[in-house]
Amino acid sequence: MSKISNYLKTKIINSTLRNIAYTSATTLYLALYTTAPDANGQGGVEAAYAGYARVDISDLMSAPSAGQTRNTSTILFPQNPASGATVNIVAVGITVELSDYIIFYHSFTSVPILVSQSPRILENQFTLTES
């Protein structure tokens, strides 16, 4: 289940109830975590295998419908190199720009990223639902 971070909750409340403008980010990144972040976006440990980088998903999410959006094409992360070790991913998070401000995160059962494997999320397989 996806969760909105406290950072984004505060931005929404300030924007809708306190007339404090919220400027949405121009670039959003998807990050892989080996330890899941908490609701404050803290405590998470991001993947750190050689060549790992967050993936720009700014143009990859569908227009929202009934409180839900999903990826419109495959999200592909850099390959875990042959000289690396298996990395166990337990969460993904959407970050603002290249900061540590997580706006959405999703925890799940550990998924191994094997040596020489490129983590990927196939089209329509990454769904964010806000209810």
C-alpha positions in Angstrom: 0.0 0.0 0.0 1.3 3.4 -0.9 1.4 6.1 1.8 1.6 9.9 1.7 4.5 11.2 3.7 4.1 13.7 6.5 6.0 16.2 4.3 3.3 16.1 1.6 0.4 16.0 4.1 1.7 19.3 5.6 2.0 20.8 2.1 -1.5 19.8 1.2 -3.0 21.1 4.5 -1.1 24.4 4.2 -2.2 24.8 0.6 -5.8 24.0 1.1 -6.6 25.3 4.6 -4.0 28.0 5.3 -3.7 29.6 1.8 0.1 28.9 1.8 1.1 28.3 -1.8 2.5 24.9 -2.7 4.7 24.7 -5.9 4.9 21.2 -7.1 8.3 19.8 -8.0 9.3 19.9 -11.6 11.2 16.6 -11.4 10.2 13.5 -9.4 12.5 10.5 -8.8 11.8 6.9 -7.8 14.3 5.5 -5.3 14.9 2.0 -4.1 15.3 1.3 -0.4 17.0 -1.5 1.5 15.4 -0.2 4.7 12.0 1.5 4.4 11.7 5.1 5.4 9.2 6.1 8.1 6.2 8.5 7.6 8.6 11.5 8.0 10.7 10.1 5.2 13.5 9.4 7.6 15.3 6.2 8.6 15.3 4.8 5.1 18.4 3.4 3.6 18.6 3.9 -0.2 20.2 1.3 -2.4 23.9 1.9 -2.9 25.1 -0.7 -5.4 27.7 0.5 -7.9 26.0 2.5 -10.7 22.7 2.8 -8.8 20.8 6.1 -9.4 17.2 7.3 -8.8 15.0 7.2 -11.9 13.2 10.3 -13.2 9.5 9.5 -13.3 8.2 13.0 -14.0 6.6 12.0 -17.2 5.8 8.4 -16.4 2.7 8.6 -14.2 -0.8 8.6 -15.6 -3.4 11.3 -15.0 -5.1 10.6 -11.7 -8.5 8.8 -11.8 -10.5 7.9 -8.7 -7.5 8.8 -6.5 -5.1 6.5 -8.3 -2.2 6.9 -10.7 0.1 4.3 -12.3 3.3 4.2 -14.4 2.6 4.5 -18.2 5.8 2.8 -19.2 8.5 0.5 -17.8 10.7 2.1 -15.1 14.2 0.8 -15.4 17.0 1.2 -12.8 20.7 0.9 -13.5 22.1 -2.7 -13.5 23.5 -4.2 -10.3 27.1 -4.9 -11.6 28.6 -8.4 -12.0 31.1 -7.4 -9.3 28.3 -6.5 -6.8 26.3 -8.5 -4.3 22.6 -9.3 -4.1 20.6 -6.2 -2.9 17.3 -6.8 -1.1 14.8 -4.0 -1.8 12.0 -3.5 0.7 10.5 -0.1 -0.4 10.3 2.5 -3.1 9.8 6.2 -2.6 9.1 9.2 -4.8 11.4 12.0 -4.0 11.2 15.7 -4.8 14.0 16.7 -7.1 17.2 15.0 -5.8 16.4 15.9 -2.2 15.5 13.5 0.6 11.9 14.8 0.7 9.9 11.7 0.2 6.3 12.4 -0.9 5.0 8.8 -1.4 6.5 5.5 -0.3 5.5 1.9 -0.6 6.9 -1.0 1.5 6.7 -4.6 0.5 8.2 -8.0 1.1 11.9 -8.0 0.3 12.8 -8.4 -3.4 16.3 -9.5 -4.3 18.2 -7.6 -7.0 20.7 -10.2 -8.2 24.1 -9.6 -9.6 23.9 -8.4 -13.3 20.2 -7.6 -12.9 18.5 -4.3 -13.8 15.6 -3.6 -11.4 12.5 -2.7 -13.4 8.8 -2.0 -12.8 6.7 -3.0 -15.8 4.1 -0.7 -17.3 1.0 -0.3 -15.1 2.6 -2.3 -12.2 3.4 0.7 -10.0 0.1 2.1 -8.7 -0.3 4.8 -6.2 -3.7 5.0 -4.5 -4.9 7.7 -2.1 -8.1 7.0 -0.3 
